[in-house]
Amino acid sequence: MVKKNEKQLIEQRKDDHLEICCSDKYDIEMSVSNGFEDILFVPRAVPEINFDKISIESKFLGHNFSSPIFLSSMTGGVHEAKSMNEKIARVAEKLQIGMGVGSQRAALLDPSLVDTFSVVREVAPTAFIAANIGAVQLNYNVTFKQIKKVVEMIKADALILHLNPLQEVVQPEGDRNFDKLLPKIATLSKELDCPIIAKEVGSGIAIEDGNALIEAGVQAIDVAGAGGTSWAKIEAVRAQQQMKLTNQKIGELFGNWGLSTAVSTLEISKLSENVEIIASGGIRNGLEAAKALSLKANLVGMALPIAQILKDGTEIQLIESITLFIQELKTAMFLVGAINLEALRSVPLAIVGKTAQWLSARGFE
Ligand SMILES: Cc1cc2nc3c(=O)[nH]c(=O)nc-3n(C[C@H](O)[C@H](O)[C@H](O)COP(=O)(O)O)c2cc1C
């Protein structure tokens, strides 16, 4: 059998991920919730606002958004991914919302893949676009010069450094040396001309790590908490296909690992004076988005539903689903009397259940 080189392995992996995520055959969503059922609004019978005047305009890292929505990092790096990135970027441009591309490491190894990423800036000249690479790659010979190259590749407004220790440990070919990344992130943040967004991929970020990342110069955090796509489950499927039993078993055991998105958003919201926040991980409707935004998130992000719509669907279908999401968000705002996102941040909330227990166990008010 011919052994694949690193470049072919990354392409194959990206292909597998999309295939597994978009197939009905696999159960790759967590069986724990995103926690937003524990965040309760106080309904207003007299909202004292006009629904038609509700504004959801927002600002993130100095960029204006028409709605606080981020189409989270997913793809690129395989030839089939180009059209998906192109469609997402067109929608981001049309709706003036943000998007992230998937990890650009493959394009560093194979220049023929650059266009699967650079297409986004061609079709979205003004939308907020974030570049993406795994933070752990700083321990695997990816240089600052190469990181500047991934930013330049798509003329990105920000760089997402994703943090995915669980995924790497379950992945049969994973990169597991996460030692001393913070000082490297700190140096990178000084050298880079654009802001850095630190992002998990489905296990959330707690306040301690949030603080350390802010000290390292990170300007925004995407909590990407538990309750949505499970990268442990996805890698367990791949491990099973490759007959790597230990990886499969570990992926299955840790399939629901992490802080729920609601908990992680609450923890990071304590730092909101020093960092901007994207709440993501299992957010599937505008009511959940309203709750996340009321917890001081600046944007909400989604990944899996976008991939599933675009696998066989069209840009129009994606726009329709985002339009519904926006109507749901505005409905929630209407029913709590919030005319804009600033007002939404100060409506009263009741926090109950496991989320309240977690906050009290951690000593938060
Ligand atoms: C097909 C697919 C590919 C992904 N690839 C990346 C990636 O390359 N880089 C990254 O930071 N996150 C990646 N993610 C993670 C998402 O950005 C997001 O953090 C996670 O899926 C949780 O959000 P969700 O529950 O809305 O899917 C990917 C997600 C999906 C579904």
The ligand as an ORCA input file, in Angstrom:
! r2SCAN-3c Opt
* xyz 0 1
  C     -17.741     20.339      8.526
  C     -17.123     21.148      9.620
  C     -15.789     21.492      9.529
  C     -15.175     22.279     10.518
  N     -13.881     22.689     10.369
  C     -13.349     23.583     11.250
  C     -12.067     24.160     11.019
  O     -11.375     23.859     10.034
  N     -11.601     25.076     11.924
  C     -12.337     25.437     13.033
  O     -11.913     26.306     13.815
  N     -13.547     24.885     13.272
  C     -14.067     23.983     12.417
  N     -15.328     23.461     12.648
  C     -15.983     23.743     13.930
  C     -17.043     24.830     13.829
  O     -16.490     26.044     13.415
  C     -17.803     25.015     15.177
  O     -16.928     25.542     16.147
  C     -18.399     23.743     15.740
  O     -18.844     22.891     14.706
  C     -19.542     24.026     16.699
  O     -20.593     24.716     16.067
  P     -21.962     23.986     15.550
  O     -22.491     23.183     16.695
  O     -22.855     25.091     15.113
  O     -21.542     23.092     14.406
  C     -15.935     22.682     11.655
  C     -17.307     22.316     11.751
  C     -17.900     21.551     10.764
  C     -19.346     21.173     10.911
*
